[in-house]
Amino acid sequence: MPDQPPQTSDAIEVFITSLRQRSVPVNTIKSYAHDLRLFVQYVPADLPAVTHETVQAFLASFSHLSAATRRRRSSTLCAFYHWLIRHGVVEINPMERLDSIEQVEREPRPLPPETVTKILRAIPASNLRDRTLFTLLYETGIRVGEALGLLATEVDLSTDDEKIRVFGKGRRERTVMLTAAPESVRLLRRHLKQSHITSGSVFRGDPRYGGSPLPLEYSVAHYAWQKYCRSAEVQATIHQLRHSRASQLLQAGVPVTTVRKQLGHRNIKSTLLYAEVDQATIKQDLLRYQRRKGKRQ
C-alpha cells in the first residue's frame, strides 16, 4: 500500500505547535492559526495537491478586504511554506511566483487630546487594569501587543528613571521611557500593588470573571475599548492612541529620531508620516514667522 500524502490539516497543526515551542508571541500564533483555518477549508486535503493557482485563488477570494489583511494572510502562507520546505514536507513552494500585494500608505489619524480624555474618563475608576492599560498606550504610544505582552519584571518604576522594556515586531527589544507619562506611572504603581502582581503579565484576565494570570487577550482589550468609546459617544480605534501620541510629540518639537525610538519604528519614514501638519498649524507657523520678521524690520 503506497504511503499516504501529507494532509494539509495535519501539517498546519504541527506548524502551529512548533510556533508555540519557539515562544512566538501569542497574538502572532492566533493570527497564523486564524488564517490557516481559512486556508484548510479552501484547499485540497492532500498537501501536495495545493498548487500556485490554488493559493492565488485563495488570496484572490479576499479582494474585498484591506490590503493590510491580504498582506498578512499572504505572509502567513509564506511562513507556513517556508517551514514546510525547511522540514522536507513539500518540495515545491507555491508562494514563490505570487505577486506582492501593493502596500497603500495611509495617513495616520490622530485623535484630539480632548477626545482621548473623554474616552479615558468613561473607564470606571474601579477598573484599574483598563485605566492603566489605555492610559499607558496613550502616553507612550507603544503598540497594543507590546502592552499586552508586558511583564512585571520589565517594569522599572524607580523615581526619576521610570521605564518599561517591551518586545516589538520581530521580537525586537527596546526600552520605553516613562518620563512624559506621569499618569501611567501613577496607575502602574497602583495596579501592580492592588493586584499583587510581582511577576508574570502586567495586564491579565480578571479572575472574578473566569480570567487567568495569562496575558489579556487582544479581543478582550478591543471589546473593552469599544465599550468605553460607546459610553463616551466617540468612534475611535485603539491604534489611534499611538497615532495621537506620535503626532503630539512631533508637534511639541521632540526630535523625530527620539520619537522613532520611543515608537519602535524600524524605518524613520514610518515616523515621518506623523510629521504631517494640518492647514491650521501651517497658518499659525507662518503668522508667527511674519510677526517675528516684522519686529526685526
Contacts in CASP RR format, 6 or more apart in sequence:
PFRMAT RR
TARGET T0000
AUTHOR 0000-0000-0000
METHOD contacts of the structure
MODEL  1
MPDQPPQTSDAIEVFITSLRQRSVPVNTIKSYAHDLRLFVQYVPADLPAV
THETVQAFLASFSHLSAATRRRRSSTLCAFYHWLIRHGVVEINPMERLDS
IEQVEREPRPLPPETVTKILRAIPASNLRDRTLFTLLYETGIRVGEALGL
LATEVDLSTDDEKIRVFGKGRRERTVMLTAAPESVRLLRRHLKQSHITSG
SVFRGDPRYGGSPLPLEYSVAHYAWQKYCRSAEVQATIHQLRHSRASQLL
QAGVPVTTVRKQLGHRNIKSTLLYAEVDQATIKQDLLRYQRRKGKRQ
5 46 0 8 1.000
5 47 0 8 1.000
5 48 0 8 1.000
5 49 0 8 1.000
6 46 0 8 1.000
6 47 0 8 1.000
6 48 0 8 1.000
6 89 0 8 1.000
6 90 0 8 1.000
7 45 0 8 1.000
7 46 0 8 1.000
7 47 0 8 1.000
8 39 0 8 1.000
8 40 0 8 1.000
8 43 0 8 1.000
8 44 0 8 1.000
8 45 0 8 1.000
8 46 0 8 1.000
8 47 0 8 1.000
8 50 0 8 1.000
9 40 0 8 1.000
9 45 0 8 1.000
11 47 0 8 1.000
11 80 0 8 1.000
11 84 0 8 1.000
11 89 0 8 1.000
12 36 0 8 1.000
12 39 0 8 1.000
12 40 0 8 1.000
12 80 0 8 1.000
15 32 0 8 1.000
15 36 0 8 1.000
15 80 0 8 1.000
15 83 0 8 1.000
15 84 0 8 1.000
16 29 0 8 1.000
16 32 0 8 1.000
16 33 0 8 1.000
16 36 0 8 1.000
18 83 0 8 1.000
19 28 0 8 1.000
19 29 0 8 1.000
19 32 0 8 1.000
20 29 0 8 1.000
25 145 0 8 1.000
25 149 0 8 1.000
25 167 0 8 1.000
25 171 0 8 1.000
26 149 0 8 1.000
26 215 0 8 1.000
26 217 0 8 1.000
27 145 0 8 1.000
27 148 0 8 1.000
27 218 0 8 1.000
30 218 0 8 1.000
31 72 0 8 1.000
31 76 0 8 1.000
32 76 0 8 1.000
32 79 0 8 1.000
32 80 0 8 1.000
35 72 0 8 1.000
35 73 0 8 1.000
35 76 0 8 1.000
35 77 0 8 1.000
36 76 0 8 1.000
36 80 0 8 1.000
38 58 0 8 1.000
38 73 0 8 1.000
39 58 0 8 1.000
39 76 0 8 1.000
39 77 0 8 1.000
39 80 0 8 1.000
42 54 0 8 1.000
42 57 0 8 1.000
42 58 0 8 1.000
42 61 0 8 1.000
43 49 0 8 1.000
43 50 0 8 1.000
43 54 0 8 1.000
43 55 0 8 1.000
43 58 0 8 1.000
44 50 0 8 1.000
44 54 0 8 1.000
47 84 0 8 1.000
47 89 0 8 1.000
47 90 0 8 1.000
48 90 0 8 1.000
50 94 0 8 1.000
51 94 0 8 1.000
52 94 0 8 1.000
52 96 0 8 1.000
52 97 0 8 1.000
52 98 0 8 1.000
54 94 0 8 1.000
55 77 0 8 1.000
55 94 0 8 1.000
55 95 0 8 1.000
55 98 0 8 1.000
56 98 0 8 1.000
59 70 0 8 1.000
59 73 0 8 1.000
59 74 0 8 1.000
59 77 0 8 1.000
59 98 0 8 1.000
59 101 0 8 1.000
62 69 0 8 1.000
62 70 0 8 1.000
62 73 0 8 1.000
63 70 0 8 1.000
67 101 0 8 1.000
67 102 0 8 1.000
67 103 0 8 1.000
67 104 0 8 1.000
70 101 0 8 1.000
71 101 0 8 1.000
71 103 0 8 1.000
74 95 0 8 1.000
74 98 0 8 1.000
74 100 0 8 1.000
74 101 0 8 1.000
77 95 0 8 1.000
78 95 0 8 1.000
81 90 0 8 1.000
81 93 0 8 1.000
81 94 0 8 1.000
81 95 0 8 1.000
82 93 0 8 1.000
84 90 0 8 1.000
84 93 0 8 1.000
85 91 0 8 1.000
85 93 0 8 1.000
105 273 0 8 1.000
107 273 0 8 1.000
107 276 0 8 1.000
108 243 0 8 1.000
108 246 0 8 1.000
108 247 0 8 1.000
108 273 0 8 1.000
108 274 0 8 1.000
108 276 0 8 1.000
109 240 0 8 1.000
109 243 0 8 1.000
110 240 0 8 1.000
110 243 0 8 1.000
110 244 0 8 1.000
110 246 0 8 1.000
110 247 0 8 1.000
110 248 0 8 1.000
110 274 0 8 1.000
111 236 0 8 1.000
111 240 0 8 1.000
111 241 0 8 1.000
111 243 0 8 1.000
111 244 0 8 1.000
113 244 0 8 1.000
113 248 0 8 1.000
115 234 0 8 1.000
115 236 0 8 1.000
116 138 0 8 1.000
116 241 0 8 1.000
116 244 0 8 1.000
118 232 0 8 1.000
118 234 0 8 1.000
119 134 0 8 1.000
119 228 0 8 1.000
119 229 0 8 1.000
119 232 0 8 1.000
119 234 0 8 1.000
119 236 0 8 1.000
120 131 0 8 1.000
120 134 0 8 1.000
120 135 0 8 1.000
120 138 0 8 1.000
120 228 0 8 1.000
121 232 0 8 1.000
122 228 0 8 1.000
122 229 0 8 1.000
122 231 0 8 1.000
122 232 0 8 1.000
123 130 0 8 1.000
123 131 0 8 1.000
123 134 0 8 1.000
123 228 0 8 1.000
125 131 0 8 1.000
128 187 0 8 1.000
128 190 0 8 1.000
128 191 0 8 1.000
128 194 0 8 1.000
128 195 0 8 1.000
129 191 0 8 1.000
129 195 0 8 1.000
129 203 0 8 1.000
129 204 0 8 1.000
129 205 0 8 1.000
129 206 0 8 1.000
129 216 0 8 1.000
130 224 0 8 1.000
130 228 0 8 1.000
131 187 0 8 1.000
132 184 0 8 1.000
132 187 0 8 1.000
132 188 0 8 1.000
132 190 0 8 1.000
132 191 0 8 1.000
132 202 0 8 1.000
132 203 0 8 1.000
133 147 0 8 1.000
133 203 0 8 1.000
133 216 0 8 1.000
133 221 0 8 1.000
134 225 0 8 1.000
134 228 0 8 1.000
134 238 0 8 1.000
134 241 0 8 1.000
135 181 0 8 1.000
135 183 0 8 1.000
135 184 0 8 1.000
135 187 0 8 1.000
136 142 0 8 1.000
136 147 0 8 1.000
136 181 0 8 1.000
136 184 0 8 1.000
136 187 0 8 1.000
136 188 0 8 1.000
137 144 0 8 1.000
137 147 0 8 1.000
137 238 0 8 1.000
137 241 0 8 1.000
137 242 0 8 1.000
138 241 0 8 1.000
138 244 0 8 1.000
138 245 0 8 1.000
139 178 0 8 1.000
139 180 0 8 1.000
139 181 0 8 1.000
139 182 0 8 1.000
139 183 0 8 1.000
139 184 0 8 1.000
139 245 0 8 1.000
140 164 0 8 1.000
140 176 0 8 1.000
140 178 0 8 1.000
140 181 0 8 1.000
140 184 0 8 1.000
140 245 0 8 1.000
140 262 0 8 1.000
141 241 0 8 1.000
141 242 0 8 1.000
141 245 0 8 1.000
141 246 0 8 1.000
141 262 0 8 1.000
141 263 0 8 1.000
142 164 0 8 1.000
142 166 0 8 1.000
142 176 0 8 1.000
142 242 0 8 1.000
142 263 0 8 1.000
143 168 0 8 1.000
143 169 0 8 1.000
143 242 0 8 1.000
144 218 0 8 1.000
144 221 0 8 1.000
144 238 0 8 1.000
144 239 0 8 1.000
145 168 0 8 1.000
145 218 0 8 1.000
146 166 0 8 1.000
146 167 0 8 1.000
146 168 0 8 1.000
147 166 0 8 1.000
147 203 0 8 1.000
148 201 0 8 1.000
148 203 0 8 1.000
148 215 0 8 1.000
148 216 0 8 1.000
148 217 0 8 1.000
148 218 0 8 1.000
148 221 0 8 1.000
149 166 0 8 1.000
149 167 0 8 1.000
149 201 0 8 1.000
149 202 0 8 1.000
149 203 0 8 1.000
149 215 0 8 1.000
150 164 0 8 1.000
150 166 0 8 1.000
150 201 0 8 1.000
150 202 0 8 1.000
150 203 0 8 1.000
151 199 0 8 1.000
151 200 0 8 1.000
151 201 0 8 1.000
151 202 0 8 1.000
152 192 0 8 1.000
152 197 0 8 1.000
152 198 0 8 1.000
152 199 0 8 1.000
152 200 0 8 1.000
152 201 0 8 1.000
152 202 0 8 1.000
153 199 0 8 1.000
153 200 0 8 1.000
154 164 0 8 1.000
154 165 0 8 1.000
154 166 0 8 1.000
155 164 0 8 1.000
155 188 0 8 1.000
155 192 0 8 1.000
155 202 0 8 1.000
156 162 0 8 1.000
156 163 0 8 1.000
156 164 0 8 1.000
156 165 0 8 1.000
157 178 0 8 1.000
157 185 0 8 1.000
157 188 0 8 1.000
157 189 0 8 1.000
162 177 0 8 1.000
162 178 0 8 1.000
162 179 0 8 1.000
162 181 0 8 1.000
162 185 0 8 1.000
163 175 0 8 1.000
163 176 0 8 1.000
163 177 0 8 1.000
163 178 0 8 1.000
164 175 0 8 1.000
164 176 0 8 1.000
164 178 0 8 1.000
165 173 0 8 1.000
165 174 0 8 1.000
165 175 0 8 1.000
165 176 0 8 1.000
166 173 0 8 1.000
166 174 0 8 1.000
166 176 0 8 1.000
167 173 0 8 1.000
168 174 0 8 1.000
168 264 0 8 1.000
169 266 0 8 1.000
172 264 0 8 1.000
172 266 0 8 1.000
174 261 0 8 1.000
174 264 0 8 1.000
176 262 0 8 1.000
177 262 0 8 1.000
178 184 0 8 1.000
178 185 0 8 1.000
180 249 0 8 1.000
188 202 0 8 1.000
191 197 0 8 1.000
191 202 0 8 1.000
192 198 0 8 1.000
192 202 0 8 1.000
197 204 0 8 1.000
200 213 0 8 1.000
201 213 0 8 1.000
201 214 0 8 1.000
201 215 0 8 1.000
201 216 0 8 1.000
203 215 0 8 1.000
203 216 0 8 1.000
203 221 0 8 1.000
204 211 0 8 1.000
204 212 0 8 1.000
204 213 0 8 1.000
204 214 0 8 1.000
204 215 0 8 1.000
204 216 0 8 1.000
205 211 0 8 1.000
205 212 0 8 1.000
205 213 0 8 1.000
205 214 0 8 1.000
205 216 0 8 1.000
205 220 0 8 1.000
221 238 0 8 1.000
222 238 0 8 1.000
225 237 0 8 1.000
225 238 0 8 1.000
229 235 0 8 1.000
229 236 0 8 1.000
242 263 0 8 1.000
243 274 0 8 1.000
246 259 0 8 1.000
246 263 0 8 1.000
246 271 0 8 1.000
246 274 0 8 1.000
247 274 0 8 1.000
249 258 0 8 1.000
249 259 0 8 1.000
249 262 0 8 1.000
250 256 0 8 1.000
250 259 0 8 1.000
250 271 0 8 1.000
250 274 0 8 1.000
250 275 0 8 1.000
251 277 0 8 1.000
251 281 0 8 1.000
256 268 0 8 1.000
256 271 0 8 1.000
256 272 0 8 1.000
256 275 0 8 1.000
257 268 0 8 1.000
259 271 0 8 1.000
259 274 0 8 1.000
260 268 0 8 1.000
260 270 0 8 1.000
260 271 0 8 1.000
263 270 0 8 1.000
263 271 0 8 1.000
265 271 0 8 1.000
277 285 0 8 1.000
END
